[in-house]
Amino acid sequence: MLNLDRLRTLSAIARHGSVSAAAEGLHVTTSAVSQQIAKLERETGQQLLAKNGRGIRLTDAGRLLADHAARILSQVELAQADLEAHRGQPVGELRMGAFPTAARGLFPSALAALRAEHPQLRPRLREIEPDDSVRGVVRGDLDVAVVLDWYNRPLSLPDGLAKAPLLDDPSDVAMPSDHPLAGRQFVELEEFADDEWISWPQAEFCHDWLVFTLRGKGVEPRIAHMAEEHHTQLALIAAGLGVAVAPRLGRGPVPDGVSVVPVRHPMRRHVYAIWRADADRRPSIRAAVVALQKAGQAVEAMEAETEAATATGGPAHQIPPHPAPLTP
């Protein structure tokens, strides 16, 4: 009998192209990967990997079995989904991932709703960046992930994933309160050509977006500091150390010494949930996505009220939109 864990290991090597990358993707050591492949070779009586310079390659038998492994693992996912659908109730563990501001801005209410409505469901949240989330869902490490792309820079999704929109998240420019543009109603990114920027860490999706967008405006960004958390970025801005793009989702109160000003041509992040299409029938995934959509609608409704109150100088009452349909 072929062992599923060993087939999963071979499939990871086929996807990632090396033992070390497969080990990282599976969250195990390279030695553990090598041991699994050695056992699989003994079980099959075939050599599955061969040296290729300093790396490795799949043999003909390895490629053949890796193709079968991908189909077998997909069928296992479908079987699990069908069993859960047969029960008709969201039950068991649900592994979820989200980038930090979504984890802060969407998940408290979404997880509370899931706990109240589906007490047999055990959702588990993990903060993780969008690129890593996509890989986690593809590998099966995550069941559902909340990811983002920008209005001018879509996030590439591999085949086999389904997605549902959650909300559009506007972004402003955050600057020290004594900045010459701090009192403006709107700003243009080009006006910050001489400023130092505070960015997300290098090689992250949002960092690459910032550099791409500023260069598209004819601005060569002078990035002085990089910080993962928006609260850290805002603290640096309060100290007068630069300006930053500040998305509104999960932002919280702006500290003293910081002003945020909308951009005349709005910059928006598109936030959506993703999951494996072959797990689409799982009630737990459907329940989680619906809870996240409702949380996103609540955020957008609150944002609309705030904007209306700012425009009129008084309180505004906005009826939240109807829940958007759940679409793969």
PAGUFI-697538 format. One record per residue (C-alpha): residue number from 1; x, y, z. Coordinates in Angstrom, 1 decimal. Layout:
BEGIN
(kese NUM; (X; Y; Z))
...
END
This chain:
BEGIN
(kese 1; (0.0; 0.0; 0.0))
(kese 2; (1.3; 3.5; -0.9))
(kese 3; (1.5; 5.7; 2.2))
(kese 4; (-0.3; 9.1; 1.8))
(kese 5; (2.3; 11.1; 3.8))
(kese 6; (5.0; 9.8; 1.5))
(kese 7; (3.0; 10.6; -1.6))
(kese 8; (2.4; 14.1; -0.2))
(kese 9; (6.2; 14.4; 0.3))
(kese 10; (6.9; 13.4; -3.3))
(kese 11; (4.2; 15.7; -4.6))
(kese 12; (5.8; 18.6; -2.6))
(kese 13; (9.2; 17.9; -4.2))
(kese 14; (7.5; 17.9; -7.7))
(kese 15; (5.9; 21.3; -6.9))
(kese 16; (8.8; 23.0; -5.3))
(kese 17; (11.7; 21.5; -7.3))
(kese 18; (14.0; 20.6; -4.4))
(kese 19; (14.2; 18.7; -1.2))
(kese 20; (14.9; 21.8; 0.9))
(kese 21; (12.0; 23.8; -0.6))
(kese 22; (9.6; 20.8; -0.1))
(kese 23; (10.8; 20.5; 3.5))
(kese 24; (10.1; 24.2; 4.1))
(kese 25; (6.6; 23.9; 2.5))
(kese 26; (5.8; 20.8; 4.6))
(kese 27; (7.2; 22.3; 7.8))
(kese 28; (9.6; 19.4; 8.3))
(kese 29; (13.3; 18.9; 8.1))
(kese 30; (15.2; 18.0; 4.9))
(kese 31; (16.2; 14.8; 6.7))
(kese 32; (12.6; 13.9; 7.2))
(kese 33; (11.8; 14.4; 3.5))
(kese 34; (14.8; 12.3; 2.5))
(kese 35; (13.7; 9.5; 4.8))
(kese 36; (10.1; 9.6; 3.4))
(kese 37; (11.4; 9.3; -0.2))
(kese 38; (13.8; 6.5; 0.7))
(kese 39; (10.9; 4.5; 2.3))
(kese 40; (8.7; 5.3; -0.8))
(kese 41; (11.5; 4.0; -3.1))
(kese 42; (11.7; 0.8; -1.1))
(kese 43; (7.9; 0.4; -1.2))
(kese 44; (7.7; 0.9; -5.0))
(kese 45; (11.0; -0.8; -5.9))
(kese 46; (11.8; 2.2; -8.1))
(kese 47; (14.3; 5.1; -8.0))
(kese 48; (12.2; 8.3; -7.7))
(kese 49; (14.9; 11.0; -7.4))
(kese 50; (18.3; 11.4; -9.2))
(kese 51; (21.1; 13.9; -8.7))
(kese 52; (21.1; 16.8; -11.1))
(kese 53; (24.2; 18.9; -10.6))
(kese 54; (24.0; 20.3; -7.1))
(kese 55; (20.3; 19.6; -6.9))
(kese 56; (17.9; 16.7; -7.7))
(kese 57; (15.4; 15.8; -10.4))
(kese 58; (12.5; 13.4; -10.6))
(kese 59; (13.2; 10.3; -12.5))
(kese 60; (10.7; 9.1; -15.1))
(kese 61; (9.2; 6.8; -12.4))
(kese 62; (9.2; 9.8; -10.0))
(kese 63; (7.3; 12.0; -12.4))
(kese 64; (4.8; 9.3; -13.1))
(kese 65; (4.1; 8.6; -9.4))
(kese 66; (4.1; 12.4; -8.6))
(kese 67; (1.3; 12.9; -11.2))
(kese 68; (-0.7; 10.1; -9.6))
(kese 69; (0.0; 11.5; -6.1))
(kese 70; (-1.5; 14.8; -7.0))
(kese 71; (-4.7; 13.1; -8.2))
(kese 72; (-4.8; 10.8; -5.2))
(kese 73; (-4.4; 13.7; -2.7))
(kese 74; (-7.1; 15.6; -4.5))
(kese 75; (-9.4; 12.6; -4.3))
(kese 76; (-8.6; 12.4; -0.5))
(kese 77; (-9.6; 16.1; -0.2))
(kese 78; (-12.8; 15.4; -2.1))
(kese 79; (-13.6; 12.4; 0.1))
(kese 80; (-13.1; 14.5; 3.3))
(kese 81; (-15.3; 17.2; 1.8))
(kese 82; (-18.0; 14.7; 0.9))
(kese 83; (-18.0; 13.2; 4.4))
(kese 84; (-18.3; 16.6; 6.0))
(kese 85; (-21.1; 17.5; 3.5))
(kese 86; (-22.9; 14.3; 4.3))
(kese 87; (-23.0; 15.2; 8.0))
(kese 88; (-24.4; 18.6; 6.8))
(kese 89; (-22.8; 20.5; 9.7))
(kese 90; (-19.6; 22.5; 10.0))
(kese 91; (-17.5; 20.3; 12.4))
(kese 92; (-13.9; 19.6; 13.3))
(kese 93; (-10.8; 21.7; 12.9))
(kese 94; (-10.6; 24.5; 10.3))
(kese 95; (-7.2; 26.0; 9.6))
(kese 96; (-7.3; 29.6; 8.6))
(kese 97; (-4.7; 32.2; 7.7))
(kese 98; (-4.8; 36.0; 7.2))
(kese 99; (-2.4; 38.9; 6.8))
(kese 100; (-2.1; 41.0; 10.0))
(kese 101; (-4.6; 43.8; 9.3))
(kese 102; (-7.3; 41.3; 8.2))
(kese 103; (-6.6; 39.2; 11.3))
(kese 104; (-7.2; 42.3; 13.4))
(kese 105; (-10.0; 43.9; 11.4))
(kese 106; (-12.1; 40.9; 10.3))
(kese 107; (-11.4; 37.8; 12.3))
(kese 108; (-12.5; 38.8; 15.9))
(kese 109; (-16.1; 39.2; 14.7))
(kese 110; (-16.0; 36.4; 12.2))
(kese 111; (-14.5; 33.9; 14.7))
(kese 112; (-17.0; 34.9; 17.4))
(kese 113; (-19.9; 34.4; 14.9))
(kese 114; (-18.6; 30.9; 14.0))
(kese 115; (-18.2; 29.9; 17.6))
(kese 116; (-21.8; 31.0; 18.4))
(kese 117; (-23.4; 29.5; 15.3))
(kese 118; (-21.3; 26.3; 14.9))
(kese 119; (-20.1; 25.1; 18.3))
(kese 120; (-18.7; 21.9; 16.9))
(kese 121; (-16.4; 23.8; 14.5))
(kese 122; (-12.9; 24.6; 15.8))
(kese 123; (-11.4; 27.4; 13.6))
(kese 124; (-7.7; 28.1; 14.1))
(kese 125; (-6.2; 31.4; 13.0))
(kese 126; (-2.7; 32.0; 11.9))
(kese 127; (-1.2; 35.4; 10.8))
(kese 128; (0.6; 34.9; 7.5))
(kese 129; (1.5; 37.0; 4.5))
(kese 130; (-0.6; 36.7; 1.3))
(kese 131; (2.1; 34.8; -0.8))
(kese 132; (2.7; 32.3; 2.0))
(kese 133; (-1.1; 31.9; 2.4))
(kese 134; (-1.6; 31.0; -1.2))
(kese 135; (1.2; 28.4; -0.9))
(kese 136; (-0.4; 27.1; 2.3))
(kese 137; (-3.8; 26.6; 0.7))
(kese 138; (-2.3; 24.9; -2.3))
(kese 139; (-0.3; 22.5; -0.1))
(kese 140; (-3.2; 21.8; 2.1))
(kese 141; (-1.6; 23.4; 5.2))
(kese 142; (-4.5; 25.9; 5.4))
(kese 143; (-8.2; 25.3; 4.6))
(kese 144; (-9.1; 29.0; 4.1))
(kese 145; (-6.9; 32.1; 3.8))
(kese 146; (-7.7; 35.8; 3.5))
(kese 147; (-5.4; 37.4; 1.0))
(kese 148; (-5.2; 40.7; -0.8))
(kese 149; (-4.2; 42.4; -4.0))
(kese 150; (-4.0; 46.1; -5.0))
(kese 151; (-6.2; 47.9; -7.5))
(kese 152; (-3.2; 48.1; -9.9))
(kese 153; (-1.3; 44.9; -9.0))
(kese 154; (-3.3; 41.6; -8.8))
(kese 155; (-2.1; 38.7; -6.8))
(kese 156; (-1.4; 35.7; -9.0))
(kese 157; (-3.5; 32.6; -8.0))
(kese 158; (-2.7; 29.1; -9.2))
(kese 159; (-5.3; 26.9; -10.8))
(kese 160; (-7.4; 24.8; -8.4))
(kese 161; (-8.3; 27.6; -6.0))
(kese 162; (-11.7; 29.2; -5.5))
(kese 163; (-12.2; 32.7; -4.1))
(kese 164; (-14.9; 35.0; -2.8))
(kese 165; (-14.6; 38.8; -2.3))
(kese 166; (-14.8; 40.2; 1.2))
(kese 167; (-14.3; 44.0; 0.9))
(kese 168; (-12.4; 46.8; -0.8))
(kese 169; (-10.1; 48.5; 1.7))
(kese 170; (-9.2; 52.2; 1.0))
(kese 171; (-5.7; 53.4; 1.8))
(kese 172; (-4.5; 56.9; 2.8))
(kese 173; (-1.1; 58.5; 3.1))
(kese 174; (0.0; 58.9; 6.7))
(kese 175; (2.4; 61.7; 7.5))
(kese 176; (3.7; 63.6; 10.6))
(kese 177; (1.1; 66.2; 11.7))
(kese 178; (3.5; 69.1; 10.9))
(kese 179; (4.0; 67.9; 7.3))
(kese 180; (3.2; 70.7; 4.8))
(kese 181; (0.5; 68.5; 3.2))
(kese 182; (-1.1; 67.4; 6.5))
(kese 183; (-4.0; 69.9; 6.3))
(kese 184; (-5.1; 69.0; 2.8))
(kese 185; (-8.4; 67.4; 1.9))
(kese 186; (-6.7; 65.2; -0.7))
(kese 187; (-3.1; 64.5; -1.8))
(kese 188; (-1.3; 63.0; -4.8))
(kese 189; (1.5; 60.5; -4.5))
(kese 190; (3.7; 62.6; -6.7))
(kese 191; (3.7; 65.3; -4.0))
(kese 192; (5.8; 63.1; -1.8))
(kese 193; (8.7; 62.7; -4.2))
(kese 194; (11.1; 64.4; -1.7))
(kese 195; (9.9; 62.4; 1.3))
(kese 196; (11.4; 59.4; 2.9))
(kese 197; (9.1; 56.4; 3.0))
(kese 198; (8.3; 53.8; 5.6))
(kese 199; (7.5; 50.5; 3.9))
(kese 200; (6.7; 46.9; 4.5))
(kese 201; (9.7; 44.5; 4.6))
(kese 202; (11.5; 44.0; 1.4))
(kese 203; (10.3; 41.2; -0.9))
(kese 204; (6.8; 41.3; 0.6))
(kese 205; (3.9; 41.7; -1.8))
(kese 206; (2.9; 45.1; -0.4))
(kese 207; (6.5; 46.4; -0.5))
(kese 208; (6.8; 45.4; -4.1))
(kese 209; (3.4; 47.1; -4.8))
(kese 210; (4.6; 50.4; -3.1))
(kese 211; (7.8; 50.6; -5.2))
(kese 212; (5.9; 49.7; -8.4))
(kese 213; (3.2; 52.3; -7.8))
(kese 214; (5.5; 55.1; -6.9))
(kese 215; (7.7; 54.5; -9.9))
(kese 216; (4.6; 54.5; -12.0))
(kese 217; (4.0; 58.0; -10.8))
(kese 218; (7.5; 59.0; -11.7))
(kese 219; (8.8; 58.9; -8.1))
(kese 220; (11.8; 56.9; -7.2))
(kese 221; (11.0; 55.9; -3.6))
(kese 222; (13.6; 56.7; -0.9))
(kese 223; (12.7; 54.0; 1.6))
(kese 224; (14.2; 54.8; 5.0))
(kese 225; (12.6; 52.2; 7.2))
(kese 226; (10.8; 48.9; 6.9))
(kese 227; (8.3; 47.5; 9.4))
(kese 228; (5.9; 44.6; 9.3))
(kese 229; (3.2; 46.1; 11.5))
(kese 230; (1.2; 49.2; 10.6))
(kese 231; (1.2; 50.3; 14.2))
(kese 232; (5.0; 50.3; 14.1))
(kese 233; (4.9; 52.3; 10.9))
(kese 234; (2.6; 54.9; 12.5))
(kese 235; (4.8; 55.2; 15.5))
(kese 236; (7.8; 55.9; 13.2))
(kese 237; (5.7; 58.5; 11.4))
(kese 238; (4.7; 60.1; 14.7))
(kese 239; (8.5; 60.5; 15.4))
(kese 240; (8.8; 62.4; 12.2))
(kese 241; (10.8; 59.7; 10.4))
(kese 242; (8.8; 59.5; 7.1))
(kese 243; (5.5; 58.9; 5.4))
(kese 244; (3.6; 55.7; 4.6))
(kese 245; (0.6; 54.2; 2.8))
(kese 246; (-1.9; 53.4; 5.6))
(kese 247; (-4.7; 51.0; 4.7))
(kese 248; (-7.9; 51.5; 6.8))
(kese 249; (-8.7; 47.9; 7.6))
(kese 250; (-7.6; 47.1; 11.2))
(kese 251; (-5.8; 50.5; 11.5))
(kese 252; (-7.3; 51.5; 14.8))
(kese 253; (-6.8; 54.9; 16.4))
(kese 254; (-4.2; 57.1; 14.7))
(kese 255; (-1.6; 58.1; 17.3))
(kese 256; (-0.9; 61.7; 18.2))
(kese 257; (1.5; 63.4; 15.8))
(kese 258; (0.2; 61.6; 12.8))
(kese 259; (-2.2; 62.8; 10.1))
(kese 260; (-3.8; 60.7; 7.4))
(kese 261; (-5.0; 62.2; 4.2))
(kese 262; (-6.9; 60.4; 1.4))
(kese 263; (-5.4; 60.1; -2.1))
(kese 264; (-7.3; 62.0; -4.8))
(kese 265; (-7.4; 58.9; -7.0))
(kese 266; (-8.3; 56.2; -4.4))
(kese 267; (-5.8; 53.4; -3.6))
(kese 268; (-7.7; 50.3; -2.7))
(kese 269; (-6.8; 46.8; -1.6))
(kese 270; (-9.1; 44.0; -2.7))
(kese 271; (-9.5; 41.6; 0.1))
(kese 272; (-10.9; 38.1; -0.5))
(kese 273; (-11.0; 34.5; 0.9))
(kese 274; (-9.4; 31.6; -1.0))
(kese 275; (-9.7; 27.9; -0.6))
(kese 276; (-9.1; 24.7; -2.6))
(kese 277; (-11.8; 24.2; -5.2))
(kese 278; (-11.9; 20.4; -4.5))
(kese 279; (-12.9; 21.2; -0.9))
(kese 280; (-15.7; 23.5; -2.0))
(kese 281; (-18.5; 21.3; -0.6))
(kese 282; (-17.2; 21.3; 3.0))
(kese 283; (-19.8; 23.1; 5.1))
(kese 284; (-17.1; 24.4; 7.4))
(kese 285; (-15.4; 26.3; 4.6))
(kese 286; (-18.7; 27.7; 3.4))
(kese 287; (-19.6; 28.8; 6.9))
(kese 288; (-16.2; 30.5; 7.4))
(kese 289; (-16.4; 32.4; 4.1))
(kese 290; (-19.9; 33.6; 4.9))
(kese 291; (-18.8; 34.8; 8.3))
(kese 292; (-15.9; 36.6; 6.8))
(kese 293; (-18.1; 38.2; 4.2))
(kese 294; (-20.5; 39.5; 6.9))
(kese 295; (-17.5; 40.9; 8.8))
(kese 296; (-16.3; 42.6; 5.6))
(kese 297; (-19.7; 44.1; 5.0))
(kese 298; (-19.8; 45.5; 8.6))
(kese 299; (-16.4; 47.1; 8.0))
(kese 300; (-17.6; 48.7; 4.8))
(kese 301; (-20.8; 49.9; 6.3))
(kese 302; (-18.9; 51.5; 9.2))
(kese 303; (-16.5; 53.1; 6.7))
(kese 304; (-19.5; 54.5; 4.8))
(kese 305; (-21.0; 56.0; 7.9))
(kese 306; (-17.7; 57.6; 8.8))
(kese 307; (-17.2; 59.2; 5.4))
(kese 308; (-20.8; 60.4; 5.4))
(kese 309; (-20.4; 62.0; 8.8))
(kese 310; (-17.2; 63.6; 7.8))
(kese 311; (-18.8; 65.1; 4.6))
(kese 312; (-21.9; 66.4; 6.5))
(kese 313; (-20.3; 67.3; 9.8))
(kese 314; (-22.8; 65.1; 11.7))
(kese 315; (-23.7; 61.5; 12.3))
(kese 316; (-24.7; 59.4; 9.4))
(kese 317; (-26.9; 56.3; 9.2))
(kese 318; (-26.0; 53.8; 6.5))
(kese 319; (-27.9; 50.6; 5.9))
(kese 320; (-25.4; 47.8; 5.5))
(kese 321; (-25.5; 46.2; 2.1))
(kese 322; (-27.1; 42.8; 1.6))
(kese 323; (-24.6; 39.9; 1.9))
(kese 324; (-22.9; 39.3; -1.4))
(kese 325; (-23.4; 35.8; -2.9))
(kese 326; (-20.7; 33.2; -2.1))
(kese 327; (-19.1; 32.6; -5.5))
(kese 328; (-16.2; 30.2; -6.2))
END
